[in-house]
Each structure stands twice: as structure tokens, then as C-alpha cells.
Amino acid sequence: MNVVRKFCTVPHSYVSRNLYRKFRFSAVNYDSTAASQPQVQEEKYDFEDLNVIERTERRKAKIEPFMKNIFVSVFDRELLAYPEIINKEENENLEQRLTAIDSVFSDSKKTADDKRNILKSTKMYAAPVSWTRNGLSANNTESLMYLDAIAQDFQLAQELSDHWVGLQALQNGLTHDQYSMIIDDLISGDNTIALAIKERVAERITQSDFRTEAEMDGQGIWHISGEKICNHNDGYILVLCAIEASRLMAFLVHPRAQGVTTKGPFVNFMKTPATPLDQIPESALAQILGVSRLHAATLCRSRLKAAVHAVVEYTRPRVFVGKPLAELSTIRSTIGEALLDIYASESAEFFTAGLLDGYVEPDAELEMAMCRNFMANHGLRSMMKLLAIPELDKEEECKKLLNDMRHLALRGESLDSVNMFISLNGIHHAGKMMSQEVKQMRNPLMNPTFIIKKVIANRHQEKDNPKLTLYLAEHLHPSLKPPSEQLEYCVLRMRFACETLMARHGVKVNTAYTELNRLAEAATEILAMTSVLARASRSYCIGLRNAEMEMKLAACFVEKTRDHVKKLIREIDDGEYLNLDHFTVQFGRKVLDTNTLLVEKPIARTFW
């Protein structure tokens, strides 16, 4: 026993000292014993990649494009679970920054410098930049939350939106060394990135008349020439140019570069040296630039919310014929319709952001374009109705709100041009899946058996009463079964509409502009209906405040929208003579040919 005590007992005060000496001696003698010890290769970690993985590791596997599949009546029911992207810790940090931003932006006494300073202190100019570069690594969901708070200052919100999109493009398009050289200047807030994508003539970057070009000189330096639309051009400018006649590439123009002249919203480039973003393919660049449409939807919604607040402040203290003005049913109805549009647009925006943030390599270009067009279209109508209430007493404020909304809705691209982008992409996706059927439908005499089967299969569609086989109600709260069936009806009618268009026009379907416009509008409404139902179901199931009101909003919106989609698809099925497109097109053609209104005055006579 004494022997055991002698060998095993160590004085307590010397334990830590002895351990430290052993580790120290081992470290000193490591080099001398390296030859006799097994070699252990030291792992080197790229902390930039670790931060990217930490932000994306919660993403689910890649899924089929959601809205493209709607064109063939394929619906991913799993997406009816409204996306939840941000965890508890991220949400707490988000709320802290939003509180700090809102406290400054909601105070009318704060100056423009105060607003820029709070954006700098909360790292808003570095929001999409990774943590290792002193950014926030913000995803699309967080960016929409920040933009919603900053949108109280319309000009500053536009500037920040372009800056974020530009940062994403630079991160993917520049080499590591090029990006490292300029990123510190970009996140400081002193210089921002402006987007120069659209031209005076070309509304879509894929048009053949895209005239801004870039050429490389003999020393390997790129020079760009052309004219672009640009809202603010006192910092860096991201310019989209044509190279080699058919390819497109983005270029970064540095501040105070030579050959840059401005005239109002237009910027001219004359042999201006620029840095090419040649590390990013065109498809990925289009996806990044498409985020600006999602931001435009958020900014439009913020203007509509501001209009609602202006009308409420005007209405509540006033009296009309001895009764409070707020009790007039017409005013209440106008505000209620605006609330429906705001709720639907917000649901669609964050639903789309959830697709971008929640899945690997999402194909969501159509969804972003639809968000922009939905709010631009509905927002303009609601804004006109709202501002008719306080128009005379608040004329200047009403003009500013309406001009902001018009600027966003028509900035560089019209509703029709974006609708063409939506419908052509959707019909192209449908054509790849239905090409064999369409060939047989366009040659019925050679395929009589197929035609007979098709007539029998489409008998319910011809009666405008498709069988509801998607069972969407199983993925929503039970009380939403009626609106879910209305959504299901709209989805099942989309494939029939695409079949009708392709069978009628064949390869020339891309020139059926009026019918394609209706198809795009119907698909846009379906995205809003899906987002509204998914959001309301989630709110009611987890017990959010006023969740029962959200259920009513969702039911009302789907009921109203279903009739609109039904009308659009019926007009596609009827064709140009029954829906009167043929005649309206002819009327417009004659006006354009003669440059007159054709008709005489209502009191004109042929005799006296």
C-alpha cells in the first residue's frame, strides 16, 4: 500500500506546473523528433468558405422551378409551408438593426447626413458582404426587411438597392485580388455602386438593339461606349455591355473615370476604361440583376403604405355632413382594397426571397419579375384611388407619392415588356415538356387516335370545370379549403391555356403578344394567391396576432383574384375574334398609319 502511495500520489499544487512543463518540453523537442514521429499534415481553413457554408448549410436540396412548372399545372405542394429562413439569433440581430434604423428614418427632424451615418454604423452598405470582409452576409429575406425600413427615404432606398445588387455582381464577377482591392472602399458608404443596365431604346437586355458596346485595346484594357439610364452616377457604375455582337458582359466603371458625361438620368460613355466582370456567366448575372426587380416591388409597396397612412391621417379628424369622414363606406372600401394589395405583395416578396435563400441554385427569375409586376400594376391603381381622397388638401404630398410609384413602375421597363419576359420563359418551359403533344394537335389528320383521346381528356377543361386532383387543401389549415380549391382551379387551367396557345400559333407563339400578356398576368396572380394562402395558414397555425384577420384577407384576395384569372384564361381560349383583340389591334393600326383618330366630331354633318 505504501508502494502504491509512493508512485501514484502527486502533490496537488504541482499538477498544473508539471503538466505545463511536459507540454513545453514536448513542443521544444517536436522538431528534433519529427523524423521518428508520424507526419501529421496541418489543415488550412479558408474562413471565407466557412462563413459561406454557415449561411447556406441550412438550404434544402435543389428543386424544380416553381412558377415555370405552374405553366404545365405542376404544383410543388411542399412550398405551401411558408418559408422560415431566419433563426432566433439572426432575428434578434435583425430586430436590433431595424430598431436603430427606424428610430432615425421615422424622425422628420433627422437630416440626410444623420440617415447615412446610421446606415454606416449598422453596416448597411456592407449588408451582402461576407463576415470576414466586415459585412453582414445578409440574405435576400434580411435585405427586404432592411429595405422596408429604409424605404421611408425613397431616394436613399433606391441607391442602397442598386448598391447591394452591384456588390453581389462584383463578388461573383471579379477575381479575388480585384475584389479585395476595392471592397473596403465600397462598404465604407462614401462610394456606392449605381446600376446602368437599361438604355433609352432597349428595355430588355436581350434585345437586338442593345447598343452599348465594349472593346479591348491592344494593351488588354476594355473601353465602353454608349448611353445608359442611371439614377445616380457620382460613384462606381456597373454597366452592362455587348461584346462580340452577341454576348453580354458587365463592366465596373470607377469614380471620375474619363469619358463619362451625364445629362439628366442618362450617362454617356466615350471610350471609358472599365474592369470586366468576366468570372460570372450570363445566366448567373441575369439572376443577380433580377433581384433589383424584387427590390422594386418592396419599394412600390412602401409607397402604397405611405399613401394609406396619408389617407388615414387626413380622414380620421374630419367630418362630412355631420358624420365622421372615416365612416364613409367608399373610403373604407378603398383603404381595404389597398390593404389586400399590400398584404398580397408582401407575401409574394418574402415567399420569393424564401425560395432564393432556402434552396440550392434556385430558378426564381420569373418569381422576382412577377413580384415587380404585381405591385406595379395593382399599386398604381390603388394609389390613384387613395390619393383622390385628400388630393386638394395634400396636393404636393400626393404628387410626390404618385410620382415615386410611377417612377418605380415604369423605370426603364414597362409592364408589358416584363410580362413578355414572364410568358415567353413560361411558354418555353411548357413547350419542352409538351412538344410532342403540340405537334400531334397541330396535325390532327395524321393523329386521329390521339385527337380523340385528347378531346375526351379535355372535356372538363372545355366546360371550364377541371377536376381538382392536386389536393392543395391537405397542406393548409382546414378552414382554407375553399380558397385552396379556387387556387387549384387556376393552376389546372394554366396547362390548358398553354396548350391552346401553342396549338393555335405553333412556332410563332412568341408573336401572340396580347394573349401572352394575359398568360403572364394570370401566372402572376397565381403566385400571389399561393403566397397569401401559405402565409395566412402559417400565421393562424402558430398563433400570430390578428391571424384571424389574415385568414379573412387571404380568403377575400383569392376569391377576387380567381375570377380575374378565370376571365384571362377564358379570353385566351376564345381567341382574337371572340375576345375582340383582332378589332382593337386593327383600330390601333389604322390610327398609327394615318396619325389621326379616324372619326369625325359628334356634331359633324354631311349636309345643311
C-alpha positions, 0 to 999 in steps of 0.5 A: 500500500505504501508502494502504491502511495509512493508512485501514484500520489502527486502533490496537488499544487504541482499538477498544473506546473508539471503538466505545463512543463511536459507540454513545453518540453514536448513542443521544444523537442517536436522538431528534433523528433519529427523524423521518428514521429508520424507526419501529421499534415496541418489543415488550412481553413479558408474562413471565407468558405466557412462563413459561406457554408454557415449561411447556406448549410441550412438550404434544402436540396435543389428543386424544380422551378416553381412558377415555370412548372405552374405553366404545365399545372405542376404544383410543388405542394411542399412550398405551401409551408411558408418559408422560415429562413431566419433563426432566433439569433439572426432575428434578434440581430435583425430586430436590433438593426431595424430598431436603430434604423427606424428610430432615425428614418421615422424622425422628420427632424433627422437630416440626410447626413444623420440617415447615412451615418446610421446606415454606416454604423449598422453596416448597411452598405456592407449588408451582402458582404461576407463576415470576414470582409466586415459585412453582414452576409445578409440574405435576400429575406434580411435585405427586404426587411432592411429595405422596408425600413429604409424605404421611408427615404425613397431616394436613399432606398433606391441607391442602397438597392442598386448598391447591394445588387452591384456588390453581389455582381462584383463578388461573383464577377471579379477575381479575388485580388480585384475584389479585395482591392476595392471592397473596403472602399465600397462598404465604407458608404462614401462610394456606392455602386449605381446600376446602368443596365437599361438604355433609352431604346432597349428595355430588355437586355436581350434585345437586338438593339442593345447598343452599348458596346465594349472593346479591348485595346491592344494593351488588354484594357476594355473601353465602353461606349454608349448611353445608359439610364442611371439614377445616380452616377457620382460613384462606381457604375456597373454597366452592362455591355455587348461584346462580340455582337452577341454576348453580354458582359458587365463592366465596373466603371470607377469614380471620375473615370474619363469619358463619362458625361451625364445629362439628366438620368442618362450617362454617356460613355466615350471610350471609358476604361472599365474592369470586366466582370468576366468570372460570372456567366450570363445566366448567373448575372441575369439572376443577380440583376433580377433581384433589383426587380424584387427590390422594386416591388418592396419599394412600390409597396412602401409607397402604397403604405405611405399613401394609406397612412396619408389617407388615414391621417387626413380622414380620421379628424374630419367630418362630412355632413355631420358624420365622421369622414372615416365612416364613409363606406367608399373610403373604407372600401378603398383603404381595404382594397389597398390593404389586400394589395399590400398584404398580397405583395408582401407575401409574394416578396418574402415567399420569393426571397424564401425560395432564393435563400432556402434552396440550392441554385434556385430558378426564381427569375420569373418569381422576382419579375412577377413580384415587380409586376404585381405591385406595379400594376395593382399599386398604381391603381390603388394609389390613384384611388387613395390619393383622390381622397385628400388630393386638394388638401395634400396636393404636393404630398400626393404628387410626390407619392404618385410620382415615386410609384410611377417612377418605380413602375415604369423605370426603364421597363414597362409592364408589358415588356416584363410580362413578355419576359414572364410568358415567353420563359413560361411558354418555353418551359411548357413547350419542352415538356409538351412538344410532342403533344403540340405537334400531334394537335397541330396535325390532327389528320395524321393523329386521329387516335390521339385527337380523340383521346385528347378531346375526351381528356379535355372535356372538363377543361372545355366546360371550364370545370377541371377536376381538382386532383392536386389536393392543395387543401391537405397542406393548409389549415382546414378552414382554407379549403375553399380558397385552396380549391379556387387556387387549384382551379387556376393552376389546372387551367394554366396547362390548358391555356398553354396548350391552346396557345401553342396549338393555335400559333405553333412556332410563332407563339412568341408573336401572340403578344396580347394573349401572352400578356394575359398568360403572364398576368394570370401566372402572376396572380397565381403566385400571389394567391399561393403566397397569401394562402401559405402565409395566412395558414402559417400565421393562424397555425402558430398563433400570430396576432390578428391571424384571424384577420389574415385568414379573412384577407387571404380568403377575400384576395383569392376569391377576387383574384380567381375570377380575374384569372378565370376571365384571362384564361377564358379570353385566351381560349376564345381567341382574337375574334371572340375576345375582340383583340383582332378589332382593337389591334386593327383600330390601333393600326389604322390610327398609327398609319394615318396619325389621326383618330379616324372619326369625325366630331359628334356634331359633324354633318354631311349636309345643311 
